[in-house]
């Protein structure tokens, strides 16, 4: 076998291993058809770069920026399939610890399980974001969640909100 043939065989084996790993990884996804989810036990406010500017935004425990999707209602996510693959819903089995937030975090039972909401807005991450940088602002109609995000009308937090929308 020539050096070129050996290299091609090696590349073919590496590709087969990568495909097998992707299949195995995919087989361990959640039972929901909506796509992957991200679990978070802490939501905090912190400075991040959004559109080239430093802003205070909501992040998860790993410092990943959190987003909301305006077409969602306070009880129903409209993010599924390939959209949910790019924008994984943030889920939790219980209301997470809130650090530096004046609004209200809740867990909403929806198609993703227990999805986190801030002031009634369901929360998501963006798979293309590096830690501390929000690259998804305005992409596919998703927007960065900030500590002063207004309360979504008809949300459970609307009746208990004492500071109004911003």
N, C-alpha and C positions, 0 to 999 in steps of 0.2 A: 504494500500500500504506500503510495507517495505521500509526501508531506502535505500536499494540497488536499488529498483525499482524507487524510487523518484530521486535518483542520475542519473540513466540512462535516465529518462524522461527529467531531467534538461539538461543533455549533448545533448540529441537529439534536444531539443528546441534551445539550443545555436548553434548547428551545422546548423539547419534550418535558423536561423537568419543570420549567417555568409554567408551561400550560397545565401540567398536573398539579402544581402548587396552587395555581389560580382556581382550578376546579375544586380542589379540596377546601380552599379558603371560602369560596362561594357556597359550598355545601354546608358551612357552619353559620350562615347568615340567619337572621331572625325568621320566624314563620310568617311574618307579615309580607304581603306582596308589594308593599309600598316602597321598600328599599331598606338600606342600612340605617341604623340609629346610633347616636352617640349618647352615652350615659354620663350624667354629671351630678356630683354631690355638692358642688359649690358654684355659686354664681356671684361674680364680683364686678365692681367697676374698676377700670384701670385705663391708663393712657395707651393709645395705640395709634398707628398711622392709618389714616383714612383719606384717600385721594391726595396723598402727599402732605397732609396736615396732621398734627397731633391733636387727638380728641379723646375725651373720656367716653368709653363705651362699655358695654357688658361683655364679659368673657366667662368661659367655663373654668373649671379647676386647673386645666392645662394652659390657660392663657389664650385659648382660641376665641376669636371674635364671635359674637352671637348676632344673628339676624332675625328679622321677621318678614313675613310675606303678606302684604296688604290684602290680597284676595281671600285669605283665610278668614273664617269667623272665629269667635272666641271659643267655640266648641268643636270645630271641624277643620282639619287640615286638608287643603287642596293639593298638597305636594305628595306625589306618588311616582312610582316607576323610575324613569331615568332622571327626572327632576329631583327626586329624593336621593338618588345615587350621588348627585352633585351637591345637594343641600341636605345632609342627614339631619333628621329631627333630633332634638335634644330630649332625652327621656330620663325618667327617674321613677323609682318606686315610692319615693316620699319627697315632700317638699325640701329642696336643698337649703343649705345654709346660705344666707344672703349677706354679702360683705359690702358695705358702702352704698347701699341702695335705699332710696326713699319710697319706691313703688312696692307692689306686691307680687311675689312669686306664687304660682299655684301649679298643681299638676292636673292636667286635663286628660280624661280618658277619651282617646280617639283611635283612629285606625293604626296609629303607631304604638299603642299601649298607653303608658302614662307620659304624656308629652308636657314639657315645661312651658309655662306661659309667664310673661312679665306684663303686668297691667292688662291682661287679657290677650296679648299678642303671643301666639305660639312661636317658639324659638327653634332656630336651626344653626348649624355651622356650615362652612363652605370648604369643600375638599381641597381647593387650591390655595387656601390661606396658610401662610407660615405663622407661627406664634407671634402675636402682637402686631400683625399687619392685616388690615381688612381690605382685601383685594376685590371683594364681591359687592361693594356698594353700588346699587343700581343695576347689577347684573341680573337678568331674568326677573326683574321686578322685586328683588330682595333688597332690604335696607338694613343697615347696622342698627342694632338696638342700643339705645343710650339710657342712662339712668333717669332722664326726664321724659322718656317716651310716654305720650299721652295714654290715658286709659281708653281702651277700646269700648265703644258703645255696646251696651247689653252684656258686658262681661260681669262675672261675679264680683270683680273688684270695683265696678262702677258705682255700686250702691254704698260701698264702704270707703270710697276715696274721699279724702278730706282736703286734698291739695289741688284738685282739678287737673285738667289737661294742660299741656304746655304748647 
